Amino acid sequence: MERLIINIPETKSSLVKQILKELGVVIQPEKKANTSDFREKLANVSVWSDDDLKVFEESKMAFENLKAQQW
């Protein structure tokens, strides 16, 4: 099945939907974004302190200080 998004003038919307339904097209209603869901998800995002990030910085410095072995 192919998904098609079209912009229809408001005055012709019901006519076009009726024709498409008669042709067997499934019209899905627009999904409205629920802002409270987004806020709830954002509230559950963890916050890292400077001490938490220090481990990454130390690892980065240790990696940069590695030298290739001479054969």
C-alpha angles and dihedrals in degrees: 000000000000125000117221128184117198134176112227125188111250092241093056099037099099092045094050092046091051092051093047092049090052088054090054098256116153111224114203118204117241114267111235114213113238107219093198089062090053092048091050091051091048091050089058094054110113121237119219121215125219089259090056091052093046090076090060093047092050091049091050092051092048091050092049091051093057114112126204113252117250115230 
